[in-house]
Amino acid sequence: MRARLAVLCATVAALLGACEDTTPQQRPAVEVKRKDELPKWLSPIDRVDPAYWLAARRNGGAPVEEARVTRLRQALDVGGAHFVESPRMLANRAGQLADMLAEIGAPEDEAELIETIARISAATRSKQSFGDLCQHYVNLRKQGATRDAALAELLERYSAQSRGQ
């Protein structure tokens, strides 16, 4: 009986030790030194910090300012509280939205976009799709709406959800 108990205890100890070894580790974010090293879009296997990626893709190869990365990281944190997407997808969509706005002559800062659109999501009292809100926003801008008018339209449309309309 004691031998069985000793074997059982040894087995449990080995399993517990093995569990500790197999715990997934956070992969460190890789700092990209040159713009041509940046992925066009962040995939689930890229090891680039989403905030760093957003900052680096706009700097034309110049060194990335830590203050800019910090600002974008804060915006992604705000977005994470209000959107269903991961920080990686928020970064991809914010970059895409900024590109589309620049193409129509209405450039905007990615951090500001994330935070502003997050306020619209917050008005619904439920998490929204950042991608959907971005698409609606850029469509309104392409139709000629000013930034303020487009945001007001989105706020009205999406906040109606929380009123049950």
N, C-alpha and C positions, 0 to 999 in steps of 0.2 A: 504494500500500500504506500509506504513511504517513498519507494522508488518511483512509483507512478506519479505521486505528488511532486517529486523533485523534477521529473521529466516535464510535467505540465508547467511548473513554474519556470523552468528553463525555456520552454517553448514560448510562453507568454512574454518573458523578458526579451527573447530574440525578436518576436513579432513587434513588440513596442519599440525596440531599437531600430528595426527595419522601417517602421512607419516614420520615424524621425528622419531617416536618411532619404526617404522618397518624397518628402514634402517639397512641392515646387518652390523654387527660389525666384524672387523678383529679378528679372534681367535688368542690368543697369542700362540706362539710356546711353547710347553712343553719340558722342559729339562729332558732327560732321565738319570737316575742316574746309571743304570746298563745295560750292554750290552744285557742281556737277556730280557730287557724291550723293546728293539728296535724292530720295525716291520721288517720282512725280506725285504719287499719292501714297499715303501710309497704308500698308497692308498689315494683317494681324501678326506677321512674322518680322516686321521691321523693328529694329531696336533703337529707334530714334524717338526721343521725347517729343510728344505732339506739340508742346509749346515751343520747344527749340526749332522743330521743323517749320512751324508757321513763321517764326522770326527769321529763320535762315532763308526761306524761299523768297523773301522780299528784299533781301539786302544786297543782291547783285554780287555776291562773293566777298563782300566786306565782312569783317569780324562781327559776330552777333553780340549785341549788347545784352548783358545779363538783366538789366532793368526791363528790357523788352520781353525777354523770356519770362521773367517774373510776372509781368503784367498779363501776358497771354495765359500763363498757368492759372492765375487768379480768375481770369475770364472763363477758362475751361472748367474750373471748379464751380463757378456760378452756374454755368451751363449744365454741368452734371447734376445739379439739384433740380433742374427744370425740364430736362430733355431725356428721352429714352436712349439716346445714342451714347456710346462710350467716348472718352476723351479723344481717342484716335479718330473716330468718325466725326465728332464735332470739329476737329481740326481739319479734316478733309473737306467737310461741307463749308466751313468758314473760308477756307482757301478758295474753293470753287466759287462761292458767292462773291468774294472779293474780286476774283478774276472776271466774273461776268459783269459786275458793276463797273470795273475799270474799262471793259470793252465798250460800254455804252457811255463812257465819259463821266461816270459818277463814282469815283473811287471812294472806298470807305475802309477804315481800320478794322481788322478782324476781331480784335478784342472788344471794340465798341459794338460791332455787329452782334457778337455772341451775347454780350450783356444786355443790349437793347432788346433783342428778340427774346431773351430769357424773361424779361419783364412782361412781355406779352404772354408767354407761357404761364408765368406765375399768376396772371389774372384769371386763368382758367381753373386754377386750383387743382390741376392734374398735370402730369408730365405729358408733354407733346413731342411730336417728331420735329426736330430741328430742321431736317431736310425738307419737310413739307412747308414749314414756315418760311424757310429760305426761298423755296420755289415760288410761293405766293408773293413774297416781297420783291424778288427780282422781276416777276411778271408785271407787278404794279409799276415798278420803276421803268420797265421797258415801254409801258403804255403811257409814260409821261408824268406819272405822279412824282411829286417831290419826295424827299426822304420823310419829312414830317407827315405828309398826306398818306404815304404808303403805310407808315407805322400806325397812324391813327386808324386807317382802314383795317389793318390786321388786328389791332387791339379790339375794335368794335366786333369784327367777325368772330374772333376766338374767345373773347370774354362773354359773348352770347352763349357759349357752351356752358359756362358756369351758372347762367341764369335759366338753363333748361330750355332754351329756344332752339 
